[in-house]
Amino acid sequence: VSKDLYVLRRAAEIYQRLIDRFAPQQKTNYVDLLNTFAVGFYSELDFLNEVQNQKRIRAILVDQDTNKAKNGVYVPKVYDEFCTARLAVTEWIEGKALNEIDDQSIRELIPYAQEAFLTQLLKEGFLHADPHKGNWKAFTSPDDRGKLALLDFGLVSTIAEEDREIMISTLVHLANKNFERLVDDFIDLKILPANTNRQTVVPLMDKALSPYIAGGGAQKFQERVLQSYGVAEDGRGAIGGFQAMTQDALTVLRDVPFSIPSYFALLGRALVTLEGIALSGDPDYAMIQSAYPYVSRQLLRGDTPRVRDALREALYANKEPGASFNARRLVALISASSNHQVTMSDSSAFIDLDTVADDVNDAEALRLVFDFVLSKDGEILRQVLRPEALAAADVLSRQFARRTFDAAVRALRPNVASLPLIGASVDAIIPDLTRAPLVLPGSNGVPKLVSSRALLDAVAPELEQDDELFALDLFNLLKSVDGQNSPLVSALSTNDVVSEPIQFLRSLFNLIVSAPQGSLFRNLPFSPLQDGAESVLLSTLQRLDPDRRLILDQFVTDVLENLRDDALARLRPIFSSST
């Protein structure tokens, strides 16, 4: 081994000098890559080191109390008292290596192996780096320990937490082909420099990565690349196509100063090996798309600033200030994290983050959202959603307050305008009661004179155009979720608010009190769900378990308290002013 590594090291040094001489813009340190391999190979020769690796990964994948795999992949126990630097003694596994079973069986086991690998890579940052078919054992008979076992832990790789967080956003951007954001990820991973020419790199990324994202391995990747350059399988169009490919290759070598971090040496080996196993069972296997459900769960549960930023970007479509929240993306993300099928774009090349899976109807979508958002795992997401809930409550309450106020004024104002001859003249001299002063307590005990209109403008400022559009979006979202004829849609109709404020309040009260029991939700012996009308939203709320109702109660309380504080803050200048 030492002689082989010595020869390879000398070859790497020569190759590095050639690259430095003829392609100085390329920053990959090939000697460092080889050194990473060498350390891994030497570590494999020490069995005490190997069993320590095995125990560490066993703690990641196996429940120590039950001795069962957490997600289908089992790691054998180690018997330390018998282990030496030259001997490793572990639990015996009765099973067949993956190269001894048929392709259909491999296909059924792929999800378990993938889940175990992603858990090691993205959650723990410590992973098995040599997962070839011989190191997997499928249990030959039903076994409550798991579906398959992972063996031989001599070669492992360690990924820093910061890099793991970047990889999560990288996978999201790869999955939906957001190459502009992918450039940022590659810069953070030190693959590209900070001064990367995006106009050059983004189109090349599209050409190089899109064929891979679609899945199918090296063969289909090659077919798609040739197709993208207009080169047919029979060679037609080859001259112009190969010229374009050559030009792009030269552009990469000349103008794109990429580098490969040293830890990619072992990580890349593991990825290629696992993908090869998956492709043997499923020729159309797409690693990026298959990993998306796990990545979705990491996004939704992530508790670091980097992962939260990635979550916000997924929910808001971008990081720009003022970007609007996309509720459909929330449903799509949660349904994907629940292992529902992800929805592909028309080209089947990437995941459409704006489309909910076909196997999720409105009722199922609401159930998934409430089940997750109101669970213990949903705390991070609730923190992200709280400002949105407050903004929605603020806009709707201001809109309701102003329209109800105007409706009440019209109801109280004598209708004399329709009188013949003198109606218009009489109506013109009737004073505007909303401008009449009200006596209110002021600071230092000095009374304040404030009109009801000024009071309204202070506590519920008139909605700007963006606010009106936001309120309309909320109403349209409710219609799409709950149905055009649902009682919620009927009660919250803007026409009811303007023309029948009392009826609106009665309907809204009925809706609230028929919702789930809790300190904010009281059950009374009557319900607004009449004449066969159904509300998917209310039905979902009524089915919440007590723990989720408690979390919802606290969430709503927090939002209402913030709403009250904002209203008081708007009123404060009126009561503290000297006029």
C-alpha positions, 0 to 999 in steps of 0.5 A: 500500500505504501509503495502504491501511494508513494507512486500515486503521490509523485504522479499527483505532484507532476500533474499538479505542476502541469495544471499550475503551468497550463491552467493556472486558473484551476485551483484544485489541489490534487495532492491534497485530494490524494493525501485524503485518500491515503489517510483513509487507506491507512486508517483501514488497516487499524481495526481498533479505529474501524470498530470505533467508526462502527460504534459511532455510526451504529449510534446514528442508525440504530436505537440502542435501547431496542437494538433496532434500525431507526430507518431500516439499516442495521449496524452490527454490535461490536465486541470490544473485549475481543478486538485488537489492531489486527482483529475486529469481532462484531455481531454475525449477520445472516444475509446476502450481499447486494451483489447476490440478490436480484435487481428488484430486491435492490430496488426495494432496498434503495430507499433505506440505504439512501435514508441512512446515507443522507442521515450520516451525511447531512445530519451527523457529518460522519459517514461510511465512505466505501458503501459498495455492494459487498458492504451491504447485507440484505437479511435473508429472512424477516428480521425485526432489526432492520431491512439490511445491514451495513458492514466494514467501517474502515473508510469513513469521511467527516463533513463539517457542520457548516458545509453540511448546512450549505449542502442542504441548500445546494440540494434544494437548488439542484432539485429545482434547477436554481443555478443562480443560487447554486453559484452562491452555494458553490462559492460557500463550499469553496468550489468557486471563487467569490468573483465568479463570472455568473454570466459565464458559469450559470449557462454552463451549469445548466448544460452540465447539471440538468442532464444529471439531475434528470437521473439515469446515471452516466449513460443517460447523462451522455445521451442528454448531453449529446442531445442538448448539443444537437448530436444524434445517436447515429452521429448526425450533427456531430461536427457542429455539436462537438465543436460547441462541446469543445468550446464549452469545455475550453471555456470551463478550463480557461474561464471557470476557476473551480476547485475540488475541496479535499473532503470531496475525495471520499465523499465523491467516492461514496456518492458514486458507489451508492448511485451505481448500486441504485442504478443497478436496481432502477435504471432511471434512479435520480439521486437529487430527486430521490433525496428531496424528501429527506432534504425537505425534512431537514429544512423544516426541522433545521435549527441553524441560521443557514438552514432557516435561510434556506427554508425561507428561500424555499417558502418565499421563492427568493431572498429579496426583501418584500418577497411574498410568502408562497403557501402552496410551496409550504404544502408542497414542502410538507407533503414531500417531507412526508414521502409523498411523490414530488411533482416534476416539471413538464420536462421531468428534469427538476422538482416543481416547488410550486406544485403539490403532489398529485396524490395529495388532495385539499383535505390531505394537504391541510391535514399534513400542514396542521399535523406538522406545523402544530407538532413539536418538530414544527417549532422552527416553521412556526417561528418562520410563519409567525410574522406571516400570521401577524401580517395576515391578521393585521391586514384583515383586521384593519380591512374589517375595521374600516369597512365595518366602520364605513358601513355603520356610518352609512347605516346611521346617516339619514338617507335624505339624498333621495328626497325630491328637489331638496334631498341633495341640498339637505344631505350636503348640510348634514355634518360628518359625525365621524369628524366630531370630537370625542373626549378621551383620557390623555397623558397627565390626566389632560383630556384629549379631543379626537375624532372617531375617524382619526381614531380609526385611522390611527388604530387601523390605517388605510390599506395600501395597494400591496395590503389590498392585494395581500388581503385578496390573495388570502381570500383566494387562498381560502377559496382554493382550500375550503371551496367556493361554497364553504361557510368560511368563504361565505362569512368572510366575503367582502360584500358581507363585511360592507353590506351586512356587518351585523350578519358578518359578525354573527357568521364569524362568531358562529364559525369561531365557536364551532371550532375545536375546544380550547381556551380560544375555541368554545364548542356551543350547541349550534354550528354554521355548517348548515344546508350540506355546506362543508368546511375542509378547514374547520373539519381539519381543526376539529380533528386536531389532537389535544396537544396540537390544539394546545400549540395552536391555542398558544400560537393564536394567542401570541399573534393576537397579543402582537396584534394588540401591541401593534394597535396600542403602539399606533394609538400612543402618539394620539394620547401623548401628543400635546394637541 
